Amino acid sequence: MNGFADFLTRVLRGVLKLALVLAAGVFVLSFLLAAIVVVLGVSLWSLLTGRKPAPVVMFSRMRQNSQRYAQGVWPGRGERATGDDVVDVQATEVPDAPLAPPGAGDARKGPDTMSRVPL
């Protein structure tokens, strides 16, 4: 009886795996069909109205902006950036501000309201 139970268990597992694979296939195919219907609907709508679909407009604007702002950034694309706008300056050291003694003006002065909070 043990051999028959093992055989029955293997058959049931195989049927369950087959059912799950078929269900996944139906899901993928229905998702693909829905995507095709949406693409065809948007294409038909854009042909009727004479306007480009919104995703096409968005990606074309992104491409134009990236070309405008990234000119000369990547090697081999567009003109190379020149170093004419680089200015050398003399570096100066900024000393640390002296710490105020405790009790001497706990509230700081200035336009920033958060800087007036007592420490």
Backbone bond lengths (Angstrom), bond angles and torsions (degrees), N, CA, C in turn:
res aa  C-N    CA-C-N  psi(-1)  N-CA   C-N-CA  omega(-1)  CA-C   N-CA-C  phi
1 M - - - 1.450 - - 1.530 110.29 -
2 N 1.339 116.41 -27.63 1.455 120.48 -179.20 1.528 110.56 -65.15
3 G 1.309 119.51 -38.28 1.454 123.12 178.47 1.513 111.98 -65.61
4 F 1.333 116.99 -38.86 1.461 120.55 178.41 1.524 110.88 -67.11
5 A 1.340 118.15 -39.25 1.468 122.25 179.06 1.532 110.43 -65.03
6 D 1.340 116.56 -40.41 1.468 119.45 177.61 1.527 110.79 -64.41
7 F 1.338 116.29 -42.79 1.463 120.60 178.94 1.527 110.51 -61.45
8 L 1.337 116.53 -44.70 1.459 121.43 -179.90 1.526 110.92 -64.21
9 T 1.337 117.14 -38.51 1.467 121.28 178.31 1.523 110.69 -64.59
10 R 1.350 116.80 -43.08 1.463 120.14 178.83 1.528 111.37 -64.46
11 V 1.308 117.75 -40.18 1.463 121.74 179.85 1.527 109.75 -65.05
12 L 1.333 117.07 -45.03 1.469 120.39 180.00 1.529 111.52 -64.43
13 R 1.348 117.14 -39.50 1.467 120.09 176.88 1.522 110.84 -63.19
14 G 1.329 116.39 -42.72 1.463 120.41 178.48 1.513 111.90 -62.85
15 V 1.339 117.22 -41.77 1.463 120.99 178.91 1.523 109.98 -65.48
16 L 1.342 116.84 -40.86 1.466 120.21 179.50 1.535 110.76 -64.83
17 K 1.334 117.15 -42.98 1.469 120.20 178.18 1.525 110.76 -62.74
18 L 1.323 116.60 -42.89 1.456 121.01 178.80 1.525 111.01 -62.03
19 A 1.344 116.96 -41.88 1.465 120.74 179.37 1.531 110.64 -64.42
20 L 1.338 116.95 -40.83 1.467 119.75 179.39 1.526 111.73 -67.77
21 V 1.321 117.33 -39.17 1.463 120.35 177.84 1.520 110.11 -65.10
22 L 1.318 116.99 -41.99 1.463 120.04 177.62 1.530 111.56 -64.12
23 A 1.340 116.86 -41.14 1.465 120.02 178.41 1.527 110.56 -63.42
24 A 1.340 117.47 -41.58 1.469 120.42 178.07 1.525 110.57 -64.54
25 G 1.329 116.90 -39.82 1.462 120.31 177.93 1.515 112.09 -63.32
26 V 1.334 116.58 -41.96 1.468 120.57 178.06 1.520 110.08 -63.95
27 F 1.334 116.84 -40.43 1.463 120.17 179.22 1.526 110.94 -63.14
28 V 1.328 116.92 -46.82 1.469 120.37 -178.45 1.527 110.59 -63.95
29 L 1.324 116.10 -44.19 1.470 118.94 -179.92 1.532 111.92 -65.33
30 S 1.342 117.28 -38.06 1.469 118.77 178.70 1.524 110.86 -68.82
31 F 1.328 116.90 -36.53 1.462 120.41 176.92 1.527 110.17 -65.02
32 L 1.325 117.00 -42.33 1.460 121.50 178.08 1.527 110.88 -63.77
33 L 1.313 116.83 -42.24 1.464 120.92 178.19 1.528 111.19 -63.49
34 A 1.337 116.95 -41.97 1.466 120.37 178.10 1.533 110.71 -63.12
35 A 1.334 117.12 -40.51 1.468 120.34 178.76 1.524 110.92 -64.94
36 I 1.313 117.31 -40.18 1.469 120.52 178.29 1.518 110.96 -64.80
37 V 1.338 116.63 -40.49 1.465 120.31 178.87 1.527 110.21 -63.84
38 V 1.330 117.57 -42.23 1.467 120.81 179.79 1.526 110.49 -65.10
39 V 1.327 117.86 -43.33 1.475 120.85 -179.92 1.527 110.07 -63.63
40 L 1.315 116.61 -44.01 1.464 119.49 178.50 1.529 111.43 -64.44
41 G 1.334 116.64 -39.96 1.463 120.00 178.79 1.518 112.05 -64.24
42 V 1.325 116.89 -44.35 1.471 120.49 179.57 1.529 110.12 -66.75
43 S 1.323 116.99 -38.60 1.469 119.72 177.97 1.521 111.04 -64.71
44 L 1.321 116.77 -43.54 1.462 120.59 178.12 1.521 110.90 -63.36
45 W 1.326 116.25 -42.34 1.463 120.38 179.24 1.528 110.60 -63.47
46 S 1.332 117.51 -40.87 1.465 119.31 179.83 1.525 111.06 -68.46
47 L 1.335 117.50 -32.64 1.463 119.47 176.15 1.524 111.30 -68.68
48 L 1.322 116.94 -37.82 1.467 120.20 -179.43 1.521 112.15 -71.74
49 T 1.335 117.26 -40.24 1.464 120.23 -177.14 1.518 112.78 -86.56
50 G 1.335 117.88 -20.91 1.459 120.77 179.93 1.511 113.51 83.06
51 R 1.327 118.03 10.00 1.455 121.33 179.04 1.521 110.02 -110.80
52 K 1.324 115.11 153.84 1.453 119.44 176.04 1.528 109.11 -73.09
53 P 1.313 117.38 148.92 1.472 119.35 175.63 1.525 110.85 -63.35
54 A 1.328 116.48 151.37 1.463 121.56 -176.17 1.529 113.33 -58.45
55 P 1.347 120.32 -42.75 1.472 117.74 178.90 1.524 112.95 -62.09
56 V 1.314 118.02 -35.73 1.463 120.70 179.26 1.521 109.79 -65.89
57 V 1.324 116.75 -42.50 1.472 120.92 179.15 1.518 110.13 -63.88
58 M 1.345 116.64 -42.98 1.463 120.37 -178.06 1.527 110.89 -63.00
59 F 1.340 117.44 -46.18 1.453 119.39 -178.06 1.529 111.99 -70.91
60 S 1.324 117.75 -32.16 1.464 118.18 177.21 1.526 110.51 -69.48
61 R 1.329 117.40 -36.30 1.479 119.73 176.11 1.519 111.03 -66.58
62 M 1.346 116.77 -40.86 1.464 119.22 178.16 1.521 110.90 -62.35
63 R 1.328 117.49 -40.18 1.452 120.68 179.56 1.526 110.89 -66.08
64 Q 1.339 117.27 -41.17 1.462 120.15 178.57 1.520 110.85 -63.92
65 N 1.346 116.97 -43.58 1.464 119.96 179.40 1.520 111.47 -64.55
66 S 1.326 117.03 -40.53 1.456 118.50 179.92 1.515 110.99 -66.83
67 Q 1.317 118.01 -35.26 1.462 119.97 177.15 1.517 111.15 -69.45
68 R 1.333 116.41 -35.03 1.459 119.82 -178.42 1.526 110.92 -71.73
69 Y 1.347 117.79 -42.64 1.460 120.19 -175.00 1.519 113.44 -87.46
70 A 1.310 117.95 -19.74 1.466 120.10 -176.09 1.521 112.12 -104.80
71 Q 1.306 118.89 21.96 1.462 120.63 179.34 1.514 109.37 -66.51
72 G 1.302 116.08 125.85 1.455 121.16 177.16 1.507 114.68 80.86
73 V 1.318 118.28 0.81 1.461 120.03 -178.96 1.516 110.16 -80.48
74 W 1.316 117.37 -46.68 1.463 121.48 -177.96 1.522 109.03 -91.44
75 P 1.318 117.37 136.27 1.461 119.41 178.94 1.522 110.66 -66.12
76 G 1.318 115.00 137.24 1.452 119.86 178.44 1.513 114.21 88.99
77 R 1.325 118.68 -3.42 1.468 121.54 178.86 1.517 109.08 -114.99
78 G 1.292 117.23 121.44 1.461 121.43 175.13 1.519 112.18 67.67
79 E 1.324 114.42 -158.37 1.452 120.03 -179.70 1.518 109.78 -83.27
80 R 1.292 115.38 152.73 1.460 120.04 178.86 1.532 109.03 -82.81
81 A 1.313 115.72 143.15 1.456 120.49 178.29 1.524 109.65 -73.56
82 T 1.331 115.94 141.42 1.457 120.53 178.66 1.514 108.75 -101.65
83 G 1.308 116.06 160.52 1.455 121.07 -179.50 1.512 112.69 -93.79
84 D 1.329 119.53 24.82 1.463 121.93 -177.38 1.519 112.90 -69.44
85 D 1.331 117.98 -24.96 1.458 119.84 -175.58 1.530 112.74 -93.82
86 V 1.321 117.99 7.94 1.461 121.50 179.74 1.522 108.10 -87.08
87 V 1.344 116.67 129.70 1.457 121.73 -178.66 1.520 108.26 -122.97
88 D 1.333 117.11 127.31 1.457 121.15 175.79 1.520 108.75 -86.05
89 V 1.313 116.48 138.14 1.460 121.16 179.10 1.518 108.83 -125.31
90 Q 1.325 115.11 159.52 1.452 120.98 177.03 1.525 108.25 -82.26
91 A 1.328 116.66 123.94 1.463 120.82 -179.90 1.518 109.96 -78.75
92 T 1.318 116.27 137.45 1.462 121.17 176.11 1.516 108.72 -124.77
93 E 1.315 116.62 145.97 1.455 121.50 -179.33 1.520 109.53 -87.69
94 V 1.313 116.64 134.01 1.456 122.03 179.61 1.517 107.36 -102.52
95 P 1.341 117.43 119.25 1.469 119.22 -178.62 1.537 110.52 -73.47
96 D 1.338 115.44 154.43 1.459 120.24 176.27 1.522 109.71 -68.71
97 A 1.329 116.11 145.61 1.461 120.53 178.65 1.523 108.16 -73.23
98 P 1.345 117.19 138.89 1.473 119.11 179.17 1.524 109.86 -68.57
99 L 1.321 115.50 142.29 1.456 120.56 178.29 1.521 109.81 -74.79
100 A 1.329 114.94 136.57 1.467 119.20 178.92 1.526 108.57 -77.13
101 P 1.338 116.95 141.47 1.480 119.10 177.91 1.526 109.84 -65.87
102 P 1.328 117.77 149.05 1.468 119.74 -179.46 1.517 111.32 -61.70
103 G 1.325 115.13 138.19 1.459 121.01 179.16 1.509 113.67 88.91
104 A 1.316 118.69 -11.12 1.462 121.40 -178.79 1.528 108.41 -95.47
105 G 1.311 116.54 89.50 1.458 120.92 177.66 1.517 111.72 70.63
106 D 1.334 116.44 68.45 1.458 119.98 -179.01 1.524 111.56 -62.22
107 A 1.322 117.27 -37.06 1.466 120.24 -179.76 1.522 108.35 -86.85
108 R 1.288 116.70 121.18 1.461 120.89 178.75 1.518 110.17 -75.64
109 K 1.316 115.97 153.47 1.452 120.74 179.89 1.511 109.51 -104.13
110 G 1.330 115.90 152.68 1.450 120.26 177.57 1.512 110.55 146.12
111 P 1.331 117.53 172.71 1.460 121.12 -176.39 1.534 113.17 -74.70
112 D 1.323 117.80 -19.20 1.454 120.18 -177.62 1.518 109.15 -81.00
113 T 1.332 116.50 120.63 1.470 119.64 -177.59 1.513 112.22 -69.62
114 M 1.331 119.23 -28.89 1.444 120.56 -179.36 1.517 111.89 -74.31
115 S 1.336 116.98 -23.41 1.458 119.08 179.72 1.527 111.50 -76.78
116 R 1.324 118.53 -11.85 1.460 121.80 179.63 1.514 112.80 -88.25
117 V 1.302 117.34 -0.91 1.457 120.56 -179.94 1.512 107.49 -70.20
118 P 1.350 117.89 130.29 1.465 119.92 -179.42 1.524 110.85 -63.51
119 L 1.308 114.59 144.08 1.474 120.15 179.82 1.496 112.23 -81.26
